[in-house]
Amino acid sequence: MPGQTYGMVLPRDSTVLILVCHPADRMDQVIAAIRMELKEKADPAIRESSKRFFKEEISCYGLKTADVMAIAKRYWKEVRSREKSDIFALCEELYGSGYLEEAFIVSNWVPLLSDRFEPGDLMVFEHWIDRWISNWAACDGFCNHTVGDFITKYPDQVGVLKRWAVSPNRWMRRAACVSLIIPVKHGEFLSEVLELADLVLTDPEDMVQKGYGWLLKEASRKHTPEVFAYVMKNRAVMPRTALRYAIELMPKELRSEAMKKG
């Protein structure tokens, strides 16, 4: 398929990923069809109500999530046989629009490629998060499944999340935490979860506080004593937002103990 290309060097294994980028006047037909359908189904009332869930300014067409997922599923059938690099290029175009619904389509498509994931793909995901993600919904939708699935497949790369946790980009820091939400539900990566929490423990951004508080909450499903001990050790400096999230699933007596002053 004709288009401009660029190479992204992935230092971990010296792999070069070539993404095909289509100029605006030669937009991929699938992208054009998706955008036409999103515009046709846009509802101004949904658009305005959706914006109330975000502190940040967001761009959205105004569709129910179920309708966006139906569109994603339908067009996935048209692109799934393409090369992974070509699908990644489509995702880059979708992200580039800045529209929330198009970001949701990326979040739906990429986990469906998990059987084709390779170690170098994490650098592509990092690029997308750092460049394109600018709200909690896009962050969580992408990281919960795509990055979570990737780390489950390549657990030796979990350490990359520690670098994300000290990024100047608050969405990278939230991404570091929410990427392990699903694995930790199954009892995995407890030590890494606690290390990540240490790195963002006093983060001033409430979206990061909620992210790591949520991570600790999910870790507490399988590791209540360990998470409770962590909270008690750090509660003097842990923001109350993070603390409340972290203890939400614990027994009442533990929640009461954690919330005591002093």
Buried (B, 14 or more C-beta within 10 A) or exposed (E): EEBEEEEBEBEEEEBEBEBBEBEEEEBBEBBEBBBEBBEEBBBEEBBEEBBEEBEEEBBBBBBEBEBBBBBBEEBBEEBEEBEBEBBBBBBBBBBEBEBBBBBBBBBBBBBBBBEEBBBBBBBBBBBBBBEBBBBBBBBBBBBBBBBBBBBBBBEEBBEBBBEBBEBEBBBBBBBBBBBBBBBBBEEBBBEBBBBBBBBBBEBEBBBBBBBBBBBBBBBBEBBBEBBBEBBBEBBEEBBEBBBBBBBBBBEEEBBEBBEEEE
